[in-house]
Amino acid sequence: MLTIDGLVTGIDSTSVIEGLLEIQQRQIDNFNARKTSVVEKQTSFSGIEARLIGLRGNSAVLPARRPAPFLINRSPRAMKTC
């Protein structure tokens, strides 16, 4: 194929265009890499959210008025009355 790139100006326009296309493709690749990273993080957070919702649902089934050992009054005054 006959081309007349830079015949008048002396500029190799084919190389300039190819360089610009390479830069644009790198920008697209970087964007896609960031997009993939964000999607992976969203998936992770969705999994954590689902587990927390399940935990909340399971904890609602537990008895509400069951005293935990660490909640018992252990002040010095309470110890003297034992």
HURASUL-V525704 format. One record per residue. RES is the residue in one small letter. BURIAL is b if it has 9 or more other C-alpha atoms within 8 Angstrom, else e. Layout:
# HURASUL-V525704
res = <RES	RES>
burial = <BURIAL	BURIAL>
This chain:
# HURASUL-V525704
res = <m	l	t	i	d	g	l	v	t	g	i	d	s	t	s	v	i	e	g	l	l	e	i	q	q	r	q	i	d	n	f	n	a	r	k	t	s	v	v	e	k	q	t	s	f	s	g	i	e	a	r	l	i	g	l	r	g	n	s	a	v	l	p	a	r	r	p	a	p	f	l	i	n	r	s	p	r	a	m	k	t	c>
burial = <e	e	e	e	b	b	e	e	e	e	e	e	e	e	e	e	e	e	e	e	e	e	e	e	e	e	e	e	e	e	e	e	e	e	e	e	e	e	e	e	e	e	e	e	e	e	e	e	e	e	e	e	e	e	e	e	e	e	e	e	e	e	e	e	e	e	e	e	e	e	e	e	e	e	e	e	e	b	e	e	e	e>
